[in-house]
Amino acid sequence: MVDTRLLRTLLVLARTGSFTATAAELHLVQSTVTSQVKALERHLGARLFDRLPSGARLTEAGRQAVEHAREVLTSEQRLRDAVRGSTAVEGDVRIAAPESVCAYRLPQRIADVALRWPGISVHLSPAGTRQALAGVRNGTLDLALVLEDSLVAAGLKVTAIGVEPIELVSAPGVVVDERYFLLEEGCSYSDRFVRELSATPSITRFGSIEAVRSCVVAGLGWTVLPRVAVAEQLDAGTLQRVRELPDSTLFLVTDPRRTPTAAVRAVAAALN
């Protein structure tokens, strides 16, 4: 028998890639995390992680172990749910969403979940559509939120739960539109905007909203961002609206092949 605490440590370390971050998340000292990983490796007879200067990286045996560890812990949580009934809603819920949704839409929802169900631990990570759908399919994610004009994902359940207004903005007085600062490829609303351009302007791509917004506030060019990400700057006058763009739809994606735990069901309901 494998102690499920070791499996939880395995999953957190696989996600964070850091013994220090894993210890902090699990409220353990780092030496305990190291001991647990070594104990699991001895029990399974395989090296699960390569210890590199850049962090802990899963070996092929480790990737296989992670896949099965998730199944074990999910089954354990379902057993707890069944025995304790609906009064005990607890467990991990893994969600991916676009950066703007992570930063501006989800914090209050997650806070509401934590207040109502203190036993639920939500793990949130930013991801584009392709990465989010892959995570739901392979079981590394319980839920995904994606922004698209429309979405069809074979084998997955897709539910439209809202809309996100999109804005084309610049700094006040900036009238030259040959230079754009956009989020990296894979961002649906940025990619849509580029496809609809009649000319081929200068485009610089960044991986964060803050970087894009800072360049535009400095007067270097124009950008396309969700209204919620530029609302403060529009109100303060450091950015101006050039024009509104078509809204993006926010979709909730789940895998109907997997029976969700009570915690996953609770979080999904809170997001709708």
C-alpha positions in Angstrom: 0.0 0.0 0.0 1.1 3.5 -0.8 0.5 6.3 1.7 -1.7 8.8 -0.2 0.2 11.7 1.4 3.2 10.7 -0.7 1.0 10.8 -3.8 -0.2 14.3 -2.9 3.4 15.4 -2.6 4.2 13.8 -5.9 1.4 15.7 -7.7 2.3 19.1 -6.1 6.0 18.7 -6.9 5.1 17.7 -10.5 3.0 20.8 -10.9 5.4 23.3 -9.2 8.8 21.8 -10.1 10.1 23.1 -6.9 10.7 21.4 -3.5 10.5 24.8 -1.8 7.2 25.7 -3.4 5.8 22.2 -2.7 6.8 22.4 1.0 5.1 25.8 1.3 1.9 24.7 -0.4 1.7 21.5 1.7 2.7 23.3 5.0 5.8 21.0 5.4 9.5 21.6 5.8 11.5 21.0 2.6 13.4 18.1 4.1 10.0 16.3 4.6 9.1 16.8 1.0 12.5 15.4 0.0 12.1 12.4 2.3 8.6 11.7 1.0 9.7 11.7 -2.6 12.6 9.4 -1.9 10.3 7.1 0.0 7.9 6.9 -2.9 10.7 6.3 -5.3 12.0 3.4 -3.1 8.5 2.0 -2.9 7.9 2.1 -6.6 11.5 1.1 -7.5 12.0 4.0 -10.0 13.4 7.5 -10.1 10.4 9.8 -10.5 12.2 13.2 -10.8 15.5 14.5 -12.2 16.9 17.0 -9.7 18.2 19.8 -12.0 19.5 23.3 -11.2 16.3 24.7 -12.8 14.1 22.5 -10.6 12.6 19.0 -10.3 11.6 17.5 -13.7 9.5 14.4 -14.1 11.1 11.3 -15.6 9.1 9.0 -17.9 8.4 6.8 -14.8 7.4 9.9 -12.9 4.9 10.9 -15.6 3.3 7.5 -15.4 3.2 7.7 -11.7 1.5 11.1 -11.8 -1.2 9.8 -14.1 -2.1 6.9 -11.8 -1.7 8.9 -8.6 -4.4 11.3 -9.8 -6.7 8.3 -10.3 -6.0 7.0 -6.8 -6.6 10.3 -5.1 -9.7 11.0 -7.1 -11.1 7.6 -6.1 -10.2 8.3 -2.5 -12.0 11.7 -2.6 -15.1 10.1 -4.1 -15.1 7.5 -1.3 -14.9 10.3 1.2 -17.8 12.1 -0.5 -19.9 9.0 -0.6 -19.3 8.2 3.1 -19.6 11.7 4.5 -22.4 12.9 2.2 -22.9 16.4 0.8 -22.0 18.0 4.1 -18.2 17.3 3.5 -17.1 19.0 0.3 -13.4 19.0 0.1 -10.4 18.2 -2.1 -8.2 19.7 -4.8 -9.6 21.3 -7.9 -7.3 22.2 -10.8 -8.3 25.0 -13.1 -6.7 26.7 -16.1 -7.9 30.0 -17.6 -6.5 32.9 -19.7 -4.4 35.4 -17.7 -7.1 38.1 -17.8 -9.7 35.7 -16.3 -7.2 34.5 -13.7 -6.3 38.0 -12.6 -9.7 39.8 -12.8 -12.6 37.3 -12.9 -11.7 34.4 -10.7 -10.2 35.7 -7.4 -13.6 36.7 -6.0 -15.2 33.5 -7.2 -12.4 31.5 -5.5 -12.7 33.5 -2.4 -16.4 32.8 -2.3 -15.7 29.1 -2.7 -13.1 29.1 0.1 -15.6 30.9 2.4 -18.4 28.4 1.8 -16.2 25.2 1.5 -13.0 25.7 3.4 -11.9 22.1 2.6 -11.6 22.9 -1.1 -8.2 23.8 -2.4 -8.2 25.5 -5.8 -5.1 25.4 -7.9 -5.3 28.0 -10.7 -2.9 28.4 -13.6 -2.9 30.6 -16.7 -3.2 28.8 -20.0 -4.3 29.4 -23.6 -7.0 27.4 -25.3 -4.9 24.6 -26.7 -3.0 24.0 -23.4 -6.3 24.2 -21.4 -8.1 21.7 -23.6 -5.2 19.3 -23.5 -5.1 19.5 -19.8 -8.8 18.6 -19.4 -8.4 15.7 -21.9 -5.3 14.2 -20.2 -6.7 14.6 -16.7 -4.1 17.2 -15.4 -7.0 19.7 -15.1 -10.5 19.3 -13.7 -11.9 22.4 -15.3 -10.8 24.9 -17.9 -12.0 28.3 -18.9 -11.3 29.5 -22.4 -12.0 32.7 -24.3 -13.0 32.1 -27.9 -15.5 33.4 -30.5 -16.9 29.9 -30.7 -15.6 26.5 -29.4 -16.1 22.9 -30.4 -13.9 20.4 -28.5 -14.4 16.8 -29.5 -15.1 14.6 -26.5 -15.4 17.5 -24.1 -18.4 19.3 -22.6 -18.3 23.0 -23.5 -20.7 25.4 -21.8 -20.9 29.2 -22.5 -21.0 31.0 -19.2 -20.4 34.6 -20.1 -18.9 37.2 -22.5 -15.7 39.3 -22.2 -15.8 42.8 -23.9 -12.6 43.4 -25.9 -11.1 46.9 -26.5 -8.6 48.4 -28.9 -6.7 51.0 -26.8 -3.8 53.4 -27.0 -2.3 56.2 -24.9 -4.0 59.6 -25.3 -2.8 61.4 -28.4 -1.3 58.3 -30.0 -2.6 58.2 -33.5 -0.1 56.0 -35.3 -1.4 52.5 -35.6 1.5 50.8 -37.4 2.8 49.2 -34.1 0.9 46.8 -31.9 1.8 45.2 -28.6 -0.2 42.0 -28.2 -0.3 38.9 -26.1 1.6 35.9 -27.4 0.1 33.7 -30.1 -2.6 31.5 -28.8 -4.5 34.4 -27.3 -7.8 34.1 -29.2 -8.8 37.8 -29.3 -5.2 39.0 -30.2 -5.0 36.4 -33.0 -8.4 37.3 -34.3 -7.4 41.0 -34.4 -4.3 40.2 -36.4 -6.2 38.0 -38.9 -8.6 40.9 -39.6 -5.9 43.5 -40.2 -5.8 44.7 -43.8 -2.1 45.5 -43.7 1.0 44.0 -42.0 2.0 46.3 -39.2 4.8 45.9 -36.6 3.6 43.5 -33.9 5.5 42.7 -30.7 4.2 39.8 -28.6 4.4 39.5 -24.9 3.5 36.8 -22.4 1.8 39.1 -19.8 -0.9 41.7 -19.8 1.2 43.9 -17.6 4.0 44.1 -20.1 1.6 44.8 -23.0 -0.3 47.5 -21.1 2.9 49.2 -19.9 4.2 49.6 -23.4 1.0 51.1 -24.6 0.6 53.5 -21.6 4.1 54.7 -22.5 2.8 55.7 -25.9 4.7 53.1 -27.9 1.6 51.8 -29.8 -1.8 50.2 -29.6 -3.1 47.0 -28.0 -6.1 44.7 -27.8 -7.1 43.6 -24.3 -10.2 42.7 -22.3 -12.0 45.7 -21.0 -11.6 44.5 -17.4 -7.8 44.6 -17.9 -7.7 48.3 -19.0 -10.7 49.7 -17.0 -8.6 51.3 -14.4 -6.4 53.0 -17.0 -9.4 54.1 -19.0 -10.9 55.7 -16.0 -7.6 57.4 -15.0 -7.1 58.7 -18.5 -3.7 57.0 -19.1 -5.3 54.9 -21.9 -8.0 55.9 -24.4 -10.5 53.7 -26.2 -9.8 53.6 -30.0 -12.8 51.4 -30.6 -14.7 48.4 -29.2 -14.0 45.0 -30.8 -16.3 41.9 -30.9 -16.8 40.3 -27.6 -15.2 37.0 -26.8 -17.3 34.2 -25.2 -16.1 32.6 -21.9 -16.5 28.8 -22.0 -16.3 26.3 -19.2 -14.8 23.0 -20.3 -15.0 19.6 -18.6 -14.5 16.0 -19.5 -17.8 14.0 -19.4 -15.9 10.7 -19.2 -14.7 11.5 -15.7 -17.0 11.5 -12.7 -16.3 14.8 -10.9 -15.8 14.9 -7.1 -18.1 17.0 -5.0 -15.4 19.7 -4.8 -15.2 19.9 -8.6 -18.9 20.0 -8.9 -19.1 22.8 -6.3 -16.4 24.9 -8.0 -18.0 24.4 -11.5 -21.3 25.5 -10.1 -19.7 28.6 -8.6 -18.2 29.5 -12.0 -21.4 29.4 -13.8 
